[in-house]
Amino acid sequence: MAAPTYSAGSYGGVINAVSVAHGANTAALVDLTNKLGGALLCKILTAAPAITSAVTFSCYRVTCATAASSNTTLFAGASSGATTLSVNSAAGISKNCTIAVVTASGSVGELVTVTNVSGTTLTVSATINAYGTNDLVFLIEQTASGGTVAPGSSWAANSEYSTTIYPPAAFLWIIAAKNGDSTNSATVTVNLDTNPAFS
């Protein structure tokens, strides 16, 4: 997974050339809390053979997962394929909800579904990536209110497709890219720029 150049509260690369396997997703934090607006340029680069189903980008607003902040953290690391996550607080997290897990250093990660909560242990759909102690866990809205886009309607091998999404300002967002193809991977990139309406 390529490291992003984006840092919270700034403009720049949010997700940089992350390969997303068929049926998988990748997600990252976008901080618009102190911005007038933002434009997320969402790009996919197909491989050979090309995908035949869409890669969908969706923006989910971060909601409060603990009483004190917008996120909790991992109490212990988790390997790739883990089905349990140990968190410092499970307040606000419930069975059947979707949460975002992102790395503290780069803010790139994924969405997982919680299938059970027992104290501060979450049973989740298997993780794609490995995570370390103090990586971030965000409770997010369950329907993407920041918009959903899917570049292209048919896709050729080794080609790039892009479109822009404009999540509302003044919130923390999770931008997630899900590869809907049943066989082939695609590489995704998301860049945050100023909303042209406020330039």
N, C-alpha and C positions, 0 to 999 in steps of 0.2 A: 504494500500500500504506500503510494507516494506521499510524502509529507506536504501539507498545505503551506502556502505562504500567508494565508489569511490569519489575522489575529483579531480577537473579539473587539468590536467597536471600530474597526477600520475597514477600508475598502480593499479588495484584492482577491486572490485565488482562494476559494472556499474548499473545493475539491479539485485536486490536480491529477488528472489521468489515472483514475482508479479503475482497474478491471473488475467488472461486475459479472459474475457467473450467471448462467441461466437460472431464473427463479430467485436470485439473490437480490440484496439491496445494499446500498451504502448510504450513510447519513452524516451530516455535519451541522455544527452550530453556526447561526448567523445572528449577530447582535445588531439590531436596528434601534436599540433603546434610546440612543441619542442622535438619531439621524432623521432628516426630513423625509427621506425616501431612499429606496434602493431598487436596483434592477439586477436580477440574477440571470446571467446568460448561461443557459443550460445546453451543453453540447454532448453528443454521443459520437464515438468513432467506431464504426463497425469493423469486424475482422473478416476473415474468409474461412468458412462461409459466413454470410451476413445473417443477422437476426431476421426473423420473419414476423415477430410480434414486438410491440412497442416497449421502449424504455420510458417509464413515466416518472416525472419529477413532481414532488408534492411538498408544500410548505405547511408545517404544523407549528402552531403557536405553543411555546413552552408554558405550562401551567405550574402551579406550586406543588412540588413533591414533598416538601418538608415545611414546617411552620416558619422557618427562618429564611429560606432561600428558594431559588428556582430549581435547585437540583440537590441530589444526594450524591454520595460517592461510594465506590466499591471498597468494602472493608478488606477484601482479599482479592488477589488476581484471579483471572479465569482463563483457561486455555481455549483455543479454537475448538468449537464443537461442544462447549460447556452447556449444560442444561440447568445449572443452578448458579445464581449470583448472590454473593453475600454483600449486603449493603449496610451502611452506617445508620440509615433510617429508612423504613418502609412506609412511613406516614404518607397517606394519600394514594399509595399504589395498591391496586386491587386485582383480583383474578379477572382474566380475560381482557385486560387493558394492554395497549401497546405503549412501550417506553423506548426512549433512545439511549443508547450507550455510546459514549464518545471518549476518545482519549484526552486526557488532561493536557498533554503537550501539543497536540495538533487539532483537536476537536473534530476528528474524522472517525466514524464508527458505523453504527447500523441501528435498525429498528428490530426489536424482539417483542414477542407476545408473552405476557405473564400468564401462566396456567395455574399457579398456586402461590400463596403468600403464607409463610410460616415464620412468625417473628420478623427477623431481618434477613431471612433467606427467601429468595425469589426463585421459583421454578419457571423456566422460560423456554421458548423455542430455541433450538440449538444455535449458539453464536457462530458467526462466520469467522470473526477475528478473535485473537487473544487480547486480554486486557490486564492492566496492572492495578495494584492497590492505589486508591485515590483517583482512578479514572472516574468520569462523570456519568451520572444516570439522571436523565430528565424525564419527568412526567409530561406528556404532551396531550393536546387535544386529540380526540379520536377521529375527527374528520378534518381534513386539511382546509382551513379557512383562508390560508395565504395563497391559495391557488394551486392548480394542477395543470401541467403541460406535458406533451409528448412530441418531441421533434420528429417530423417526417410521418408519412403514411405508408410508404414502402421503402426498403433499404437495400442499397447495393453494397457489395463487399468493399472493404477498405475505403469507406466514404464517411464524411463528416456531416452531421445534421445538427441544427441548433434552433433554439427559440428562447424567448425571454419571459420571465415571470416577475411580477411586481408585488411582493408581500407588503402589507401596510407597515408604516413606520411605528416606532415607539414600543416595539415588542422584541423579545428573544424568539427566534425561529429555529426549527430544525428543518433543513432541506434534505429530502430523501430521494434517492433514485432507485427505482425497482425495475429490474430487467424481467419483462414478462415472457421472454422467449423460453421455450421448453428444451432447447438444445444448445444454443450458441451464446457466447459471452459478448460484451461490448465494453468499451472504455468510456468513462464519463468524466466530465470536467464541468465545474460550476464556478463562475467568476462574479463577484459582487462589484457593481459600479454604481455611481450616483444615478438616481432616477432622473431622466432627461427633463421631466417637468420641473425639477428643482435646480437645474444646472444654471 
